[in-house]
């Protein structure tokens, strides 16, 4: 795969053995407009050279026309071309062969959030966390290729996919969209998805750069974190995703980072992204994330997206005036346009314009892709007494709650897909910052119907969640009870706490008191507390499982599919174990939102001021935080049970310049199944928690043994040294855990590593 980050290709090829970072190679301090925007570590690619030739033929007005885009629902009359109700639109320049660009949300399918394109359906993938639970980049690639093909068929050529923000807080409203708390896993999975999307000759973004970790006050939040900590966590996830996926565009975030808005942040956009990583594509803003003209342009923003959602159109007439006055150099404007064209050219979107009419889509085949991903991502958390899979002699089953009679829950916001089959439940949320584009929506995939089809000889009843007395009675009369427990979250809305809503905990208590053979199926955005965990023998995390989620859940419960998902995020035992037990400034911002709702004509005066979020955990996100603090969570990162069992043996580790680990993986049970072998590393005596350095998903028949060899990602082994600047691997003894999850220390080996340094 061709990489943009050419300064790092040799490092990736030979593990931790790499060319030392020489003093003369250290990046110079960033300036507002570094060398016409070109990274010093990269020569212009062929795509960039083609782009530069096109820019040289443009008028000033033509250049300006390409660096700001329309928000179609609010942009009537601003173009002679058809405006498809969607995320974005940028006219082309026909005389130069530059295509019109239409942009669509998002990572889970072609979005149509509030039915703005009546009747337009698409295939809905499971949530990002569900896909990350597979620990399988091939799953992500297949899903990306599928949703990208539907985007192209619907006449879009830019997809706002590739969400890779690390999950720093278990209550985050967009946790479901993203890929968990570990930079290696998130980066690998996002890169694979991006590559899949772009295999259709359309652009995928990677988003949201950076630290977009809280939805509460997301326009006013200021993420406070050190340089090294950021490089070793959130930025590393972006870096890996960009290397693996080669996205045409990077989307910057709403929030500030260390006192500066992300979309005009010289450190993030110029120094890190374009200079240190040598990224040659374009930076687009998030919708409504631009706050200036001169500062944003000079500090690295290349395109204003959805301009109608900003306070003014910053990159239209004001940018033209700034260029004419010399406040933004012409070279910088040329670079902005060339980067946009480079992303289109490299992805194939430039030479393969989107079709002029909607193309036929094989929704039946695509549904299988979504179901495969859901089945691979379902996590079996508990299975006491092997209650699951259901025995064939189970005759009476009580299904309770979660609207399991009609469908499965999905998360809200810009990633919301109106899936094939229709929407059995859709509830407007009424008020708040997401009211205009968010509804609580279910996909038409009923677990109840799927279970009845899978178990035709059983009597399977359904009781609504609101009928607690009826649920207790149904459970008492059944051989097995299944409680479906939903937790809905959305973009722009954090969960206020980690409790199950809709009296979910009380319902589970009532059911298990009536029938000790109770299974809880969670349909959640992320972690929830489980005060009933000691009473309930079986717990399944199904996440938001997409448009074939009902079938996937039924297949796992009945044993047609052996569960193989592993948690990409830690489930705390209590909210107090996490770095922040609740959203920062939640109560104050909720009160201001309520005032704005009650007084819409003066809503602007209730906007909260900028407030800091101190990310005290630094690089120790998720499971690293729990280990550092000596906290034992409810379920650790990487955890997942199976209907079979796996054992590791005969480890062999090679140190020196490259950290390589080999070991046998054996299926010791009686069923075929898939395991996720994980390797964690720390330098002995450093006091630092272990970090996931390599992983591999593999499927084994009963009794089968396979030798696995994994090479550690060098930047995971290293620490970021701001004095170089760059990555430094210290010499010394390293401890390596060959593990089933982040807490597993049953097999720990040691080796010596040579010192090494790497570019940023």
N, C-alpha and C positions, 0 to 999 in steps of 0.2 A: 504493500500500500504506500502510495506516495505521501510523504509527510511535508507539512509546511515548516515544521520546526527542524530545519536541516542541521542546526548546531547540535542536535541531540541524537541523530540517527545512529551514530557509532556507539553511543552509550547503550541504546536499546538492544543493539545487535550482540553485544558482548557482556551483558550483565553489568556488574559493578566495576568491571575493568574499563577504564575510560582515560581519555587524554587529560592530563592535569590541566587545570585552569591557570594559564600563564597570566602574569600581571598585566601584560599589554592587551590581553583579551578581555579584561574586566570592562563591563559596559561603562561608558561615560555617563555622568549625571544627565538625567532627562531634561529636555527643554520643551517648551510649549509646542514647537514644530520641528521634530527631529529630522533633519536632512530630507525635507519634502515628505516627511512621514514614512520614509523607507527604513526598515530595520537594518542595523549595521551588520547583523550576523547573516543576512541572506542577500544573495544576488537576486535581481528581479526574475521571477518565473516567466515562462513563455506566455502564460495568461496575462501577467502584469504588463509585459511588453506589448501585447496586443491591445490591452486596455489603454496604455499610454498613447498609442497611435490614434485610437479613437478620440481620446480627450483632446489631442492636438488639433482635431478638426472641428471642435465644438465652439459655439459662441458662448459668451458668459451666461446668457439666459438659459441656454440648453444645459449647461453644467448645473445651474441652480435648480433646474426642474427635476434633476435626478437625486437631489440630496434631501428632499422632503416628500413625504407620502401622505395620501389621503386616508381618512377613516370613512369607508363607504357609507355607513348609515347616516353620517352627518355631512356628506360632501356633494350633495346634489348640485348639478350645474357647474362643477369645477372641472369637468372633462367632457370631451365629446364621445368618449368610449363608454361602453357599458360598465356600470358599477355593480358588481356582484356583492350583495350584502355579506360582508366577511370582515376580516381584520384590517387589510390594507390594500392600497392600490397606488402604483407609480406608473405614469405614462412612459412609453418608450420614445425613441427618436427614429422614426422609420427610415429617414434618409441615410442613416448610418447603420441600419440593421439592428438597432438596440431594441429588445423586445419590451412590450408592456409586461409589468409584473403585478400579479395578484397574490396576496398573502393570506394564509389561513392558519388559525390555531388548529392543533397543538400536538402534544406528545402522545395522546391516547387515541387519536383518530381525527378525521376531518370534522371540526367542531361546527355546531349550529346551535349556539347556546340557548336562545329563547325562541327557537323556530323562526329566525329572521329570514330563512329561505324555506318557506312553507313546503312541507312534503319531502325535503331533501334529507335523506338518512345516510348513515355511514356505519362502518364496522367499528365497534367500540372495543378497544383493547382493555385488559385489566389495568388497574392503577400501576403507576411507576413502582411503588413499593412491592406490589405483587410480582411484577416482572423481575425486580431486583432479587426477590426471594428465590428465584430459580438459580442464581449464581451462574447463569449461562448466557454469555454474550451472543450465542447463536439465536437464542429465543428473542433477544432484543433486536438483532439484525433482521430476523424474519418479520417481526412486528413492524419495524421501521419500513422495511420494503413494502409491506402490505399497505400501511396507511399512506405512504408516499405515492403508491400507485393509484390509490383512490383520490388523493389530492390532485394528481395530474389529470385523472379522468374527469374531475369536476372543474378543470380549467385553471387550477392554481399552479404556480411554479415556485413559490416560497412557502415553506411550512415552519411555523414557529414552534419547533420541537426541541429536543435536546435539553430538557431540564435537569441540571446536575447540582443544584444547590444542596449542600450537605444538611442533613437534619440535625440541628443543634438542640432542639427542644421537642419533647414528645408530644406536645399539644399543638404544634404548628399546623395552621389551616391548610397549607399546601404540601404537607408531608406526603400525601398520597400521590402527588404528581411526580415527586422526585425519587431518588434511587438510594436513599438510606444515608447512614452516618459515616461511612468509610470512604476515603478518597480513592483508593484503588478500585474497589467494587463499583462505586458510582461512576468513576471515569471510564472504566472498561465497558460498563453497560451502556452509558450514554454514547460513547464513541461508536459502539456497534450499532446502536439505533440510528445515529446520524448517518453512518455509512449506508445503512439500509434505506433510509429515506432518499438519500442522494443517488442511490442506484437507479432511480427513476428519472434522472437528469433534471432534478429540481433541487433547490437550495434548502438545506436545513440550518436553523440557527443552533447555537448552544447558549443557554441562558440560566440565570440572570446574573451577570457579573457585577457585583459580588456581594456575598453575605446577606442575601435576601432571605432571611431566616425567620422573620416574624411578619405576620399579616396585620396585626394590631398596630395602627399608626404607621403603616409601611411607607407612606410618603414623607413622614417626619422622623423616622428612626435613624439614628446615627450609630453604626456599628463600630465599636471601639475595640481594636485588636492590634497586636504587634506585627511587624513585617514578617519575621521568621515564622510566627505561629500561623499567619494567613497563608504563607507559601507552603507550609507543611500540611495544610488541611484543605480549605475551600479552593484555593487557587491551584493546588495540585490536582484536585478532581477536574477542574477546567482544563488544565494543561494536558492531562492524560486523554481526556475526551477529544480535545482538538487534535492531538497526535493520531489517535485511532480513527477518528471520523472525518477529519479534514472539512469542517463545516464552512459553508460559504460566508456565514455571517455570525457575529457574536452580538447578543442583545445585552445591553447594560441594564442595571436595576433601578428601582425607584428610590431606595434608601441612600443615605450618605454612608461613606466609609471614612472613618477618622477625620470627620469634619467637612468632607466635600461630597457633593452629590455624585453618585456612581457614573452618571452620564456626562460629567464634565470633570472627571477625576484623572488628572495627569498621571498619577502613580499607576492606577489600574490600566488605563487605556494606552498611554504612550510608553511608560517605562516597562511595565510587566508584559502586556499583551503584544505590543508591536515591536518593542525593542528587544526585551529579553527572550521572548518566545519566537520572534520573527514572523508573527502572524501577518498575512498579506490580504486577507479578506476584509470585509467592512463591518464596522460597529454601527448597529442600529439601536435607537433608543427603545425602551419600553414605551407603551402608549400613555402619554401624559407625564413623561419623566424628564422633559427638557426644561431647563430653567434659565437659559441665557443663549446668546448668539456667539459672541466673540470667545468667551471662556470655553464654552462647549466645543466649538469648532477647533480652536487651537489646542485644547487638551485632549483631543482624540475622538470625539464623536463624529461619525461620518454621515449619518442620515437621521433626520427627525421622522419618527414613525407616527402615524395617526395624528397628524398635526392639529386636527380640530379638538383634540383632548388636552392640548397644552393651553396655557393662559394666553398665548399668542403664537403666531407662526414664526418661529425664530429663524428657520433656515430658508425662508422665502425672501421677500424684499429686504428684511434687515440684514441677512447674510450678504446679499448682493451689495448693499450699501457699505457694509464693513469691508468687503473685498476692494471695492472702488476707493475706499478711504485708506487702504493699506493696513487696517486693523487685523484683518485675516489675510495672510499672504496668498497671492494667486496660486503659488506652489502648493499651499495647503488645500485650497479648493480642488485643484487638479488631483491631488492625492485622494481626497474624499471620493471623487467621482471614479477614479481609477480603481480604488478598492472595491467599490460597488460592482463595477464591471468585472473585476477579477473574480469575485465570488460567483457571479453568474457564469462566466466563461469556464472556470475550473469545474463547476458542478455539472456542466452540460446544458444548463438552462438557457444560456445565450443562443446556442446553435440549434436548440430543439424547443422552439416556443410551445407553450401550452396549447392544446387543441382549441379550435373555435367553437366546437359544440361538445356537450357532455357525452362522454364515452360509456359504453356498457361495462358494468362491473360484475365480476363473479362473486356475489356476496356469499354464496354457499361455501365456496372454497375459502374465502377470507374468514368466515365464521370459525372454521377449523383452526386457523392460525390463532385466533383469539382464545378458543377453548384450550388449545395446547398450552398456551402461555398461562392461562388460569390454573390448569391442572399442575403445571410445573411449579407454580408459585404458592399454592396452598400449603400452609405450615401446620403440621400436627404438633401441638404443644404439650398435650398430655393424653395418655391412653392407658390408664390404670386398669389392670385386669384384662387387657386386650379386648375392651368393649367394642372397639372398632377393628376391622370393618364389621358391619352388621352380619350376624349369623343368618344363614338362609332360613332358619326356623323361626326368625322373628316374625310374628303374625300381626301384632298390633303396635303401631308406631304413632306417637302424638307429635305433630309438628306445630310449633308454637312461636308466634311473633315474627317481627321483622318483615312483615308483608311478604313472607315466603310463598304465599299462595299465588302471588302475581308476578314477582320479579326479584331482582337484586339491586342493591343501592349503588349509586355512583357519586363521585365527588363533584362539587360545583365550581363554577368559574369558567375561565377561558378554555379549559380543556374539555368542557362538557360536550359529549357527543350524543346526538339524537340517533339512537341506534336502529338498525334494521329490526323490524318487528313491532315497532311502536313504543309508546311511553305509557305504561299502565298507571303510573302515578307521577304527577308533576304538581308541585306545590310552590307558589310564589312565596318568597320570604317576607315581603311587605315593606320593611324599612331597613335602613342601614346602608353602609357604603357599597354593598354588593347587590342591592335590590334591583337595579336596572338590568343586570345581565346574569343573574343567578336564580335558579329554581331548584328545589329538592326534587331530584329525578331518579326514577327507577328504570332499569332495562327490563324488557319483556322476556325474562328467562326465569321461570318459576322453579325453585328447588322442590316444592311440593309436587308439581307435575312430573318433574324429572325423577323423583324418588318413586312415585307411583308407576312410572313406566319401567324403572329398573327393578322394582319389586312387585310384580303383578299379583302375587299370591298373598301379599300383606294388606291389611286394612290400615290405611294411613289417613289420619284426620288432621284438620287444621283448626287452631284457635287463635283469635286475634290477641295481640299483645295487651290491649286495653282490658281484656277480660281475665283478670288474675284468678278469680275464683273458678272460672271455666277452665283456665289453663291447669290449675291444680287438679281439678277433677279429671281432665283428659289425661294428664300424666299418670295419675293413680290407676287408671284403667288400662294403661298401655304397658307393653313389655319394655319399650324404650321411649324416652322423650328426647326431642331435639328442640332446643331453644335457639332461635336466630336472634342475635343481639346486634343491632345496628348503631353506628355512631357516625353522624353526617358532619362533614366539614367542607369548607370551600375556600377558594381564593378570596382574599379580603376579610376572612372571618376565622380567627383562631378559635380552637376549643377553649372554653373558659376553665376547664379542669379535665382530669383524666377519668372521670366517672362515666359509666354508661348512661346515656340520656334515656328518656322515656321510661323511667323507673325500671331500667334493665336489670340492675342488681337485685332489686326486690323480687322481680319476676323469676329470676334464676333461683333465688333462695326458695321461693314458693314451690317451684317445679321440682327441684331436687329433694325437698323435704317430702314430697309426695311420691317420688320415684327415684331411688338412688342410681338407677341406670339412666343418667341424663348426660346428653352431649350438648355442649355449647358451641355454636358456630358463630364466630365473630365476623361481622362485616364492618370494618373500621378503617378510618383514615390512617391510624398508626396505633401506638400503644394505648391500652386502657388498664385501669386498675381492676383487680379480680379478688374482691374480698371473699368470694365464695369458692376460691380455687381448691381448698382442701376438701370440699364436699363433693365437687363435680369430678367424675372419673375421666372424662374425655373432653378436650378442648381443641377446636380447629380454628385457625386464623385464615379466613378466606379473603380478607381485604375487600376492596371494591373489585369484584372478579370479572367485570366486563359483560358483554352481551350474551355470552354463553356460560355465564357463571353458575346458573342453576344446574346445568348439565355437569359442569366440572365438579361442583360440590357433591352432587349425587354419586358421581363416579368414584370419588375419594371415599365417601362414607360407606359405600357398598363394596369397596375393594376392587372394583374394575381398574382403578388407577391407584398405584401405591404412592402415598404422599412423599414428596421429596424436597419441599421448600425449606429454606433455612432463613432465619430472621436477618434482614439487612439493617435492623434497628433494635436497640435494647428496650426491653419492657421493664420499667422500674417496678419495684415492690411498693413504693410510695412516691408521691410527687416530690417529696422533700429530698429524695436521692438525686434528682436531676439538678443541673446547675441553676436553673430557674424554675420554681414550681408552678408558675403561671405566667401568662404574657406580661411583659414589662409595661407598666402604665395602663393596664387593662381597664381598671375601674374608671380612671379619669377620662380615658378616650371614649369609653362607652357612654359616659355621662354627656360628653360633648356631642357625640353622634345623636344622642336623644334630643338634645337642644336644637341641633341643626334640623332634625326631622320635624320637630314641632314648630320651627320658625324658618321655613325653607327660603323665604325672601332674604333673610340675613344669614344664610348658612355659612358664608365665608368667614364671618367673625368667630365662628365656633371651631375653626381649624386649630388643632393642637399645635403648640410650638415644637421645634426640634427637640428631641430628647435622646439621651444616650442609652445604648445597650452595651454594657461592658461584658464582653465574652471572656469571662474569667478562666474558662477552661482552655483557652488558647487553641493549640493544635490537638489537645487531648479531647477530641469530640467523641461523644457516645461511650462505647465500651471502654475506651481509654480513661475517661473520666471516672468511671465506676471502679476500675482497677486502681487508679491513682489514689482514690479516696477510701479504698478498702470496703466499698459498698457491694453487697451481693444483690443483684437485681432479681426480679421474678423470673425472667428468661433472658439469657445473654445473647448478644449479637452472634450470628452464625448458628444458632440452635435450631434443631428440627428433628423430629422423630420420623420413623418409618415403620411399615408393617414387617420389615425385615431388620437385620442388624449388620453393622460393619465393624471390622477390626483392622488396626494398623500394626505392621510388624516390620522388622529388619530395616531400620532407618540407616541411611548413609548420608553424611553431609560433607560437602566439599567447600572449603573456604578459600583464603588467599584473595585473588582478584575478583572471583565470582562466587556468590553464595548459591549453591545448588543443593537441593534436598531430594533424595530418592527413598521410597518406602513402598511396601506392599499394602494394597487395600483388598480385603477379602469380604465377600458377602457371606456372613456366617449364619444367615437365617434360611427360611424355607421358601422365600418369594424373590422373584426378580425385583430389583429396585435401583434407585439412583442415590449416590452419596455425593457430598461436597467435601472434599479433602481440603483442609485449610492449614496454612503455615504462618505462624506469628513469630516475630523477631524483636529482640531488644539487646542492647549492649550490656553485658554483665557489669553490675556495679553502678550503672548510670542512674538508677532510681526511676527511669522512665518506664511507663507501661508498655506492654507488647503491642505490636502493630501488625495488622494483616499485610503480609508481603507477597503472598501468592495463594492461588486457589484453583481447584479444578473440579468440575462436575463430571461424574462418570457413572455409567449404568453397568450393573453386573448381574449375572444369573446366579441362582443359589449355588453356593460353594465355589464360585469363580474368584480367582485372585488375579490382580493386575498390578504390575509395577508402575508406579507413578514417579515422574521426575519433574520437579518444579524449580524454577529459577526466580529468586527474589527480585522484585522491582527495586532498582538501586536507590531511588529517591525515598523509598520507605525505610531502607536500612540507614540512610544518611540523615543528617540534620541540616537545616538551612542555616548557613553562616553569613550574616549580613556584612561581615568584614571582608569577605572575598570580593564581591558577593557571589554566592553560589552554594552548591551542595557539598557537604564534607562528610566522608565516611572516616570515622576515627579508627585507628588500629586498635586491636584488642580482642578480647573474647566475647563472642556473641552467643546468646541463648536462643534456641529455635524450638518452638513448640509445634509438633505435628498433631493437629487437634480437630475435634468434631465441632468446637465452638470456641468463642473467645475466652471462656473460663477453663477450658480443658487443659490440664497440665500433666496428663498421665504419661506423655512421651515427650521428654525434653532432652535435646542433644546440644552440644556446644561445638564451636569451631572458631578459628582465628581468621580475621579479615585484615587485609592490607589497607593502609590509608589510601584515600583517593579523593579527588575533588572533581566537580562537574559544573558546567555552566548553569546559570539560573533556570 
